[in-house]
Amino acid sequence: MSTKIRVVLLHGGRSSEHAISCVTAKEVLKAIDRERFDVIPVGITQTGHMVLVAEEDMNYALIAGALPEVVDNGSRFHWPESAQSREISVTTADGQLQALGTVDLAFPLLHGPFGEDGTLQGMLQLLSIPFVGNGVLSSALCMDKHFTKAVLAAAGLRVAPGRTLTRAQLQRDPTLIARLDTDLSYPLYIKPARSGSSIGVSRVADASTLPDALAEAFKFDDVVLIESGVKGREVEIAVLGGRSGGSPRTSSVVGEIICSGRDFYDFDAKYLGAEGVTLELPAKVSNSQLECLQETAIRAFEATGCAGLARVDFFLTEDGAIVNEVNTMPGFTPISMYPKLWEASGLSYTELVTELIELALDPLSRAR
């Protein structure tokens, strides 16, 4: 009888970051230690169906104009019927119910709403299935940029000046647009409050293009963040939860995003190899800057109740670090910063995946 730990690898989902999740899952599947773990790939289609995915069908690749997706193959994956069971099963495309044995934990590799925002984590907690990463509270909090900033500011951490606008507020009072830039500094960055991968984000150089930028952001969320541009270096640092309830750990190096030919680090630059962006790893920072970023990343991680992992993004200014975002499920694609930061710190991709799974199985370290 196999003594391997059985892992359900969840990917896809209903958010606009579906394709990124697919590629993330493909890379984790390639890296995971098969001597220790049995993997059950489960995809969530863009319509929300959970399907059993054959490994050979996970040849996902990010290509402009042909982004990957989970195909509905007709199967239907079933979680345990109660928290007293770990038995999983699948109904095949021809209607046959097949037992798949038990599951030890889930590895949710979804980005954005309906996966990274606490909804999926809540389902897994209801079923008492351990899972990699953050719990309901921290996932929901960090998915929402407005509330993340409020919590970070309350914890004494610096955040970029900004304000929030809802679709309902704008419908009640269309004249709000004329006042949105009050006390803010151009260029402004307009963002959906609950999205990622720079989807729906616009850089606004003056008030004339603000309405179009708001319309673009409202395509992806009913809540939009309007932020002042910050003059500083865009740097990132990786965080892992502590073993057995110990202190969180940070990568020993910092990554920097250098935009020389683009307005900002957009989707095409992040995932499709668009020109004008350089990723510098390790970034050139002084010892005091590194210590400041590491300390601030841990403070942000703890202030938002994170567990398992997070990537903390900063603007490094002449006056110190400003926290931009806390990403509770950073990308694991071949060019993603999170695994690269750990590789540069001496932890290989495979070792990182193993560490995340072991943290999820540790009662003192797993998500609340």
C-alpha positions in Angstrom: 0.0 0.0 0.0 1.3 3.4 -1.0 2.5 5.7 1.9 2.7 8.7 -0.4 0.9 11.9 0.6 -2.1 12.4 -1.9 -2.5 15.9 -3.1 -5.4 17.3 -5.1 -3.8 20.0 -7.4 -6.6 22.6 -8.0 -6.3 25.0 -10.9 -8.2 27.1 -13.4 -11.3 28.8 -11.9 -13.8 31.4 -12.9 -11.6 34.5 -12.6 -9.9 36.5 -15.3 -6.6 34.9 -14.2 -7.8 31.4 -15.2 -4.9 31.0 -17.8 -2.2 32.0 -15.3 -3.5 29.4 -12.8 -3.3 26.7 -15.5 0.3 27.4 -16.2 1.1 27.7 -12.5 -0.4 24.2 -12.0 1.6 22.8 -14.9 4.9 24.0 -13.3 4.1 22.7 -9.9 3.1 19.4 -11.4 6.5 19.2 -13.1 8.4 20.1 -9.9 6.6 18.2 -7.2 8.5 15.3 -5.6 6.9 12.1 -7.0 8.8 10.0 -4.5 6.8 11.6 -1.7 3.5 12.8 -3.3 0.8 11.3 -5.5 -0.9 14.0 -7.5 -4.6 14.2 -8.5 -5.0 17.1 -11.0 -8.4 18.7 -10.7 -9.4 21.6 -13.0 -12.1 24.2 -12.5 -13.6 25.3 -15.8 -14.5 28.9 -16.5 -18.1 28.0 -15.8 -17.2 26.4 -12.4 -17.3 22.7 -13.2 -14.7 20.6 -11.3 -13.2 18.0 -13.7 -10.6 15.3 -13.3 -7.7 16.3 -15.6 -5.2 13.8 -17.1 -1.6 14.9 -16.7 -0.9 14.6 -20.4 -3.7 17.2 -21.0 -1.9 19.8 -18.8 0.3 21.1 -21.6 -0.7 24.6 -20.8 1.3 27.5 -22.3 0.9 31.2 -22.3 0.7 32.4 -25.9 -0.8 35.7 -27.0 -4.2 35.1 -28.6 -4.4 31.5 -27.4 -4.4 31.5 -23.6 -4.8 28.0 -22.0 -8.0 26.9 -20.2 -9.4 23.9 -18.4 -11.5 22.0 -20.9 -14.7 20.5 -19.7 -14.1 16.8 -20.5 -17.4 15.7 -19.1 -16.1 14.2 -15.9 -17.2 15.6 -12.5 -14.9 15.5 -9.5 -16.5 14.9 -6.1 -15.2 16.0 -2.7 -15.9 13.9 0.4 -19.5 13.9 1.5 -18.7 15.2 5.0 -15.9 16.3 7.2 -15.8 12.8 8.6 -14.4 11.4 5.4 -11.5 11.9 3.1 -12.9 9.8 0.3 -13.0 11.4 -3.1 -14.5 10.2 -6.4 -15.3 11.1 -10.0 -18.2 10.6 -12.3 -16.7 9.9 -15.7 -17.9 11.3 -18.9 -20.0 8.2 -19.6 -21.7 8.5 -16.2 -19.8 5.9 -14.2 -19.0 6.7 -10.6 -15.4 5.7 -9.7 -13.8 5.9 -6.3 -10.4 7.7 -6.2 -9.4 6.7 -2.6 -8.6 9.3 0.0 -7.0 12.7 -0.1 -4.5 14.1 2.4 -4.5 17.8 1.3 -5.4 20.2 -1.4 -3.0 22.5 -3.2 -5.2 25.4 -4.5 -3.3 27.2 -7.3 -6.0 29.6 -8.3 -5.6 33.3 -8.7 -8.3 36.0 -8.3 -11.9 35.7 -7.2 -13.5 32.3 -6.6 -10.2 30.8 -5.7 -7.7 33.1 -4.1 -10.3 35.2 -2.2 -11.3 32.8 0.6 -14.2 31.1 -1.1 -12.5 27.9 -2.0 -10.6 28.0 1.3 -13.9 28.1 3.1 -15.1 25.1 1.3 -12.0 23.1 2.2 -12.2 24.1 5.8 -15.9 23.0 5.9 -14.6 19.6 4.7 -11.7 19.6 7.2 -9.2 19.1 4.3 -5.8 20.7 4.9 -4.7 23.0 2.1 -1.6 24.9 1.1 -1.6 28.6 1.6 -3.7 31.2 3.3 -7.0 30.8 5.1 -10.4 32.4 4.6 -9.7 35.7 6.4 -6.3 36.5 5.0 -7.2 35.3 1.5 -10.4 37.5 1.4 -8.5 40.5 3.0 -5.5 40.5 0.7 -7.7 39.9 -2.4 -9.3 43.3 -1.7 -6.7 46.1 -2.2 -8.8 48.6 -0.3 -9.1 46.6 2.9 -5.5 45.4 2.6 -4.4 49.0 2.7 -6.6 49.9 5.6 -5.2 47.0 7.7 -1.6 47.7 6.7 -2.0 51.4 7.6 -3.6 50.5 10.9 -0.5 48.4 11.6 1.7 51.4 11.1 2.9 50.4 7.6 3.2 53.0 4.8 0.9 52.6 1.8 0.3 54.7 -1.4 -2.2 57.5 -1.2 -5.5 56.6 -2.8 -9.2 56.3 -2.5 -11.9 53.8 -3.5 -14.9 54.2 -5.7 -17.8 51.8 -6.2 -20.0 51.4 -9.3 -23.0 52.2 -7.2 -21.4 55.5 -5.9 -20.6 56.6 -9.4 -24.2 55.8 -10.6 -25.7 57.8 -7.8 -23.4 60.8 -8.4 -21.6 60.9 -11.8 -19.9 64.2 -10.8 -17.6 62.2 -8.5 -15.2 61.7 -11.4 -14.3 65.4 -11.3 -13.2 65.1 -7.7 -11.5 61.7 -7.7 -8.0 63.2 -8.1 -8.3 65.7 -5.2 -5.2 65.4 -3.0 -3.7 62.7 -5.3 -0.7 63.0 -7.6 -0.5 62.1 -11.3 0.1 59.8 -12.8 -2.7 57.9 -11.2 -3.1 54.1 -11.3 -6.7 52.8 -11.6 -7.2 49.2 -10.4 -10.0 46.8 -9.9 -10.0 46.3 -6.1 -10.2 42.5 -6.3 -8.2 41.4 -9.3 -4.6 40.6 -10.1 -2.0 40.1 -12.8 -2.5 43.8 -13.7 -5.7 42.9 -15.4 -7.9 46.0 -15.8 -5.2 48.3 -14.5 -4.5 51.6 -16.3 -2.0 54.4 -15.9 -3.6 57.8 -16.1 -1.4 60.8 -17.0 -4.2 63.4 -16.7 -7.8 63.8 -15.9 -9.0 63.5 -19.5 -8.4 59.7 -19.6 -9.8 59.0 -16.1 -13.3 58.0 -17.3 -11.9 55.5 -19.8 -9.6 54.0 -17.1 -12.5 53.7 -14.7 -14.6 51.9 -17.3 -11.9 49.4 -18.0 -11.4 48.7 -14.3 -15.2 48.3 -13.7 -15.2 45.5 -16.3 -13.5 43.3 -13.7 -14.9 44.5 -10.4 -17.6 46.7 -8.9 -15.0 48.4 -6.7 -12.1 50.4 -8.1 -9.0 51.8 -6.4 -7.5 55.1 -7.5 -3.9 55.6 -6.3 -1.2 58.2 -6.7 1.8 57.2 -8.6 4.8 56.6 -6.2 8.3 57.5 -7.3 10.3 54.6 -6.2 11.8 51.2 -7.3 9.3 48.4 -7.7 10.7 45.5 -5.5 9.4 42.2 -4.3 10.2 39.8 -1.5 9.0 36.3 -0.8 7.7 35.1 2.6 7.2 31.6 3.9 5.3 30.7 7.1 7.4 29.5 10.1 7.6 25.8 11.0 5.6 24.6 14.0 4.3 28.1 14.6 7.7 29.8 14.4 8.4 33.2 12.9 7.8 33.8 9.2 10.8 33.6 6.9 11.7 35.8 4.0 13.9 35.3 0.9 17.5 36.4 1.4 17.3 38.4 -1.8 15.0 41.0 -3.3 13.7 41.1 -6.9 13.2 44.3 -8.8 11.0 45.1 -11.8 12.5 47.8 -14.1 10.1 49.3 -16.6 12.1 51.2 -19.3 9.8 51.1 -22.2 6.3 50.5 -20.7 4.0 52.6 -18.5 3.9 49.9 -15.9 4.3 46.1 -15.3 1.2 45.0 -17.2 -0.2 41.6 -18.1 1.7 41.3 -21.4 5.0 42.1 -19.7 4.3 39.7 -16.8 3.3 36.7 -18.8 3.7 37.1 -22.6 7.3 38.3 -22.8 6.5 41.8 -24.0 9.5 44.2 -24.3 10.3 47.1 -22.1 10.6 45.3 -18.7 13.6 43.8 -17.0 13.5 41.6 -13.9 16.6 42.1 -11.8 17.4 39.3 -9.4 19.0 39.8 -7.0 18.2 43.5 -6.9 20.9 45.9 -5.9 20.0 47.0 -2.4 22.0 47.9 0.6 22.1 45.7 3.7 20.0 48.2 5.6 17.4 48.3 2.8 17.3 44.5 2.7 16.8 44.3 6.4 14.0 47.0 6.2 12.2 45.1 3.4 12.5 41.8 5.2 11.2 43.2 8.5 8.4 45.1 6.8 7.4 42.0 4.7 7.0 40.0 7.9 5.0 42.7 9.6 2.7 42.9 6.5 2.4 39.0 6.5 1.5 38.9 10.2 -0.8 42.0 10.1 -2.9 40.4 7.4 -3.0 37.0 9.1 -1.2 35.2 6.4 0.0 31.6 6.6 2.0 29.4 4.3 3.2 31.9 1.7 2.9 35.4 0.3 4.8 37.7 -1.9 5.0 41.3 -0.6 5.4 44.0 -3.2 6.9 47.4 -2.4 7.9 50.8 -3.7 11.4 51.5 -2.4 11.6 55.2 -2.1 14.3 57.6 -0.8 12.3 57.7 2.4 11.9 54.0 2.8 9.5 51.2 1.8 5.9 51.6 0.9 3.8 48.4 0.8 2.0 48.1 -2.5 0.3 44.6 -2.3 0.3 41.3 -0.3 -0.2 38.5 -2.8 -1.4 35.3 -1.1 -1.1 33.0 -4.1 1.8 34.4 -6.3 2.4 32.9 -9.7 4.5 29.8 -10.1 5.1 30.2 -13.9 8.6 29.8 -15.3 9.2 33.6 -15.1 7.3 34.2 -11.8 9.2 36.1 -9.1 8.1 34.1 -6.1 9.9 30.8 -6.9 12.8 32.6 -8.5 13.3 34.6 -5.2 13.5 31.3 -3.3 15.8 29.7 -5.8 18.2 32.6 -5.5 18.0 32.1 -1.7 19.0 28.5 -1.9 15.6 26.8 -2.0 14.9 24.9 -5.2 11.5 24.9 -6.9 10.9 21.2 -5.8 12.0 22.0 -2.2 9.7 25.0 -2.2 6.7 22.9 -3.2 7.6 20.3 -0.5 8.0 23.0 2.1 4.5 24.5 1.3 2.9 21.0 1.6 4.6 20.3 4.9 3.5 23.7 6.3 -0.1 22.8 5.2 0.1 19.5 7.1 1.6 21.1 10.3 -1.3 21.9 12.7 0.7 24.8 14.2 1.6 26.4 10.8 -1.5 25.8 8.6 -4.0 28.5 7.7 -6.6 29.5 10.3 
